[in-house]
């Protein structure tokens, strides 16, 4: 059986230090939602695409709130609109 040839070690080129990116403004403080006690809450489920969930999670993180709080606020705003 022939011996395997030795592999070359991996090397990486490190670029010159990049300039610091522009500072990102701090997110606004999260809007407080009056949460009902868990006993008065109903769990629901929804299926969304992975891409939609990633966007939802990123938007929640950027606004400093949880996905739960963001979804609950969106539902409250939707229900506050008059029906046609």
BELCORMO-V680721 format. One record per residue. N is the residue number from 0. PHI is phi in degrees with one decimal (* if undefined). OMEGA is omega as a letter, one per 40 degrees, with the letter a starting at -180 (* if undefined). NEAR is the number of other ideal C-beta (glycine too) atoms within 12 Angstrom. Layout:
N/PHI/OMEGA/NEAR ; N/PHI/OMEGA/NEAR
//
This chain:
0/*/a/3 ; 1/-78.0/i/4 ; 2/-72.7/i/5 ; 3/-71.3/i/6 ; 4/-68.3/i/6 ; 5/-69.3/i/6 ; 6/-85.6/i/6 ; 7/-76.3/i/6 ; 8/-67.5/i/6 ; 9/-73.7/i/6 ; 10/-129.0/a/6 ; 11/-128.6/i/6 ; 12/-92.2/i/6 ; 13/-97.5/a/7 ; 14/-69.6/i/7 ; 15/-57.2/a/6 ; 16/-59.2/i/6 ; 17/-78.2/i/7 ; 18/-65.0/i/7 ; 19/-62.3/i/7 ; 20/-70.0/i/6 ; 21/-60.8/a/6 ; 22/-64.5/i/6 ; 23/-91.8/a/8 ; 24/-65.5/i/7 ; 25/-66.0/i/9 ; 26/-67.9/i/15 ; 27/-65.6/i/10 ; 28/-61.7/a/9 ; 29/-63.3/i/18 ; 30/-74.7/a/19 ; 31/-80.6/i/11 ; 32/-109.2/i/19 ; 33/-69.6/a/11 ; 34/-82.9/i/15 ; 35/-77.7/i/11 ; 36/-57.9/a/7 ; 37/-55.6/i/9 ; 38/-65.4/a/7 ; 39/-98.6/a/8 ; 40/-110.7/i/12 ; 41/-120.7/i/10 ; 42/-79.8/i/9 ; 43/-125.8/i/10 ; 44/-134.9/i/7 ; 45/-150.4/i/13 ; 46/-106.7/i/8 ; 47/-129.3/i/14 ; 48/-67.5/i/10 ; 49/-61.1/i/10 ; 50/-63.2/i/10 ; 51/-64.2/a/15 ; 52/-65.1/i/17 ; 53/-60.7/i/14 ; 54/-65.2/i/16 ; 55/-62.9/a/25 ; 56/-65.3/i/20 ; 57/-65.6/i/16 ; 58/-63.3/i/21 ; 59/-63.5/a/24 ; 60/-64.0/i/17 ; 61/-64.7/i/18 ; 62/-90.1/i/21 ; 63/74.8/i/16 ; 64/-132.2/i/25 ; 65/-86.5/i/19 ; 66/-60.1/i/23 ; 67/-56.0/a/20 ; 68/-65.1/i/23 ; 69/-64.1/i/26 ; 70/-64.7/a/25 ; 71/-63.4/i/26 ; 72/-65.3/i/25 ; 73/-62.6/i/22 ; 74/-65.3/i/17 ; 75/-59.5/i/17 ; 76/-64.9/i/13 ; 77/-62.9/a/12 ; 78/-71.4/i/11 ; 79/-75.5/i/10 ; 80/-73.4/i/10 ; 81/-68.8/i/6 ; 82/-81.6/a/6 ; 83/-86.3/*/3
//
